[in-house]
Amino acid sequence: MNLGYFISKRIRTGHQGGFSSTTHKIAVASIAIGLGAAIVSFLIMEGFQNTVKNKIYSFSSHLLVTRFTMNNSLEEQPFFYNIDLYHNYPKYGYIDHVQEYAHKAGLIKTDDEVFGVVFKGIGKSFGLNTFKQNLVEGEFLHLPDSGYSQEVVISRAIADKIKANVGDDLIVHFFQNPPRFRKLKVVGMYETNLSDYYDSRVIIGDIRLIGRLNDWVDSVAGGLEVFVKDQKDIDKAYETIGEDMDYDLYIEKVSDKYIQVFEWLGLISRQVKILLGVILIVVCVNMISVVLILVMERTQMIGALKAMGAKDRLIRSVFIYNGINLISRGLIYGNVIGLGLCYLQYEFRLVKLNPHDYYMSFVPISWDWSMVLLLNLLVFAVVAFVLMFPTALVARINPIKAIKFD
């Protein structure tokens, strides 16, 4: 048996209920609380980032292909979308879906309200499975084989402002010369809580209505929305598609279009990492204090071991094993605390949020097990490394003075 481990085990069990036992409990508690807080923080951060990103991507896709223009108008320059990317996107491997779209500005006029909106036109290739998570009431558009649909899906925020319900008719006036209007029926409502970008202004209808208003021919749209299978492949898809596109087309990442939101998410990530750093500092200071107390408490034992010929390395290993035992116990309790709290929030949604401020109605949890494992390894490695410093005090203890120490 390893002699250092044997001595460490004996001194752990030799004074249960004493002062050293209390310091051990404090050390274990500090590690457990620190790791638990880190796990909760990172899983909430992952859940928050994923929720906001998925809301944006479900509404606007991952990549946008439009016709290159210097015009900053809300409405895109039309182009024929029957290009190779639209029909043969499976050849890229990492592209999941491509669909056409167009925008047109307008006004909703009711008996009491006039409200500015952006009409987003979609076609038969629209990926409803991606958008379905945002549909909160009614149903989605029914797109006929010929003509165009006179149905529309509006946001719940717009519905509340104009006092509209599913089944009501709306008069939408479109900005053009001469102005035109259409009577459309509300068949559904969506909600993303991203009011600054979607809910406060975007309604969804048939792209063929925009084509009729703009006198477009068939197979013309304002742009293409490109969905990738894995968000990790967005940059790869951006570069590959950009190389294959015609010179008059422009590809843009949605994360660049809504850069304020993604920079804000990055800021949240940095804040959580700073919190982890603070937690590690506190835990390391506590462990250093505990080991120093243990060394001072065992000064006579250290002197006796040195007098019998024990090397400094052996004596240091006694306290290192003791410290590692405390770290291991702290990690076990920390995982129970952190994962337990996350499970309760994931299942019962105990902590609510204001959706208008946080884009969601409750604190989300994302089960990133690789992150949980990384946090455990990081806490263990950093705190175990820090143990080397207080145990170095062993080499400076004189055996004669240590035996007389009281």
Steps between C-alpha positions, in 0.01 A plus 500: 500500500615854431639627832400862438142399420489270807609777738261744334211258552589447867515871584167555320324243716696556817339823620137499393315792657815701574616834365658344189172324427324837500753651263460199272125554486553868418737407217260242357210746526693777323592268211146360478335844498757636255464213254122497538484873424729454198289214359175695545652813344641325194192286431276806529735696275496221241122477522458876468732526201349200322144623557567847359702366207237240411227764505699718258602212275147354492368832370786619278708187423879481537607662171331748267563525126386823336581701192792734553389864527616825657139584586408489871131453426301250706386325182759283326595521134321212324689224317427158348549255785504184285875477541713195573497571875119485508459175307819310586576604858537133618831484315654723769430239768466741792203700360163383630254721313474800263186713457405822321365813670429870443405804708263787436410794725140580579239627745229308684185708520217419737207706622707637788867443415756552223813291553816478288612145412737303280332234291729196468404287202579126506451227241410133487858405587462662842628273779208493741669255738765759579249780554236294681651563843398867467136432408290556814144529372301394196671336203746585225428624149335280241678566172291413191648349184392800293439865577604615845383451856299775668595370843753652736674408827563790737681527830315500829652843576351649183168326567482659845569847359241484224257288708490217244421132551542187293231506231485880472554688174769767460542773242869528411610805297828452313747780426539541125394725217207487468421370853317169518321314774387145566246348736667210681376252758690426823536122530774478763722685745869457578713615791879518525517779764768661279288811468778724372552276197182300427196513727445875491494529120513178291196321362526189280314436176528360147798617295281484189299791639817710501574376148154607384536843661848554353411349159770234533515204268516144634810373687595846625558576869674749722743244638572146614516377859755223555475264800799287598477166680743597776570853619870410513494482119372856445845641423581209268171543313555876479841459337402216264178659377672835463759346268234335281259794470466739207674835532174696533378302803592569860509254792469613860506320832194569715735538797654799317161647414394489865846560638374692807321191632793266438749742657272522803498119525880505479511754783288266716748220428792716612319595821439135588867421436598785734267351762676165459835671556373660822364165619834329435688773690270467803522119500880506465540747788279282719698189414832671569368612840375151584829331406703757695283438806545126454879536471514715813279253685725211397834669566603244764410214268710658225794532740467137608486377140808705409683372804430143383648581159189584297570714195327833442336353192332226705375744762368742236315213333311439826344847486454490122304175529295659774431803285406287197256309718335828599487612137341173389231520766435862411464411131246227579286731713546784251367288214203394710422865587556645151336227294219464753409870479523492121274193485236669716507809278495292180201291611289750696618843368502645850683824412298722267620789284343802336492396130507861382837554671661156468334361181366198692252436782719279723866427572611240241732207563716338232649161593858537379668199660837577347489838679411330831794260458732786408397699810568198722841444345587870518408533869683180588814589304526861620434428868725191500780708347456771763550236773868487403564843651386460863649150521840650411502628860583145607858533370563799727397326823792407728440154653648591843289814534196320358513222760510766777221699329194557717 
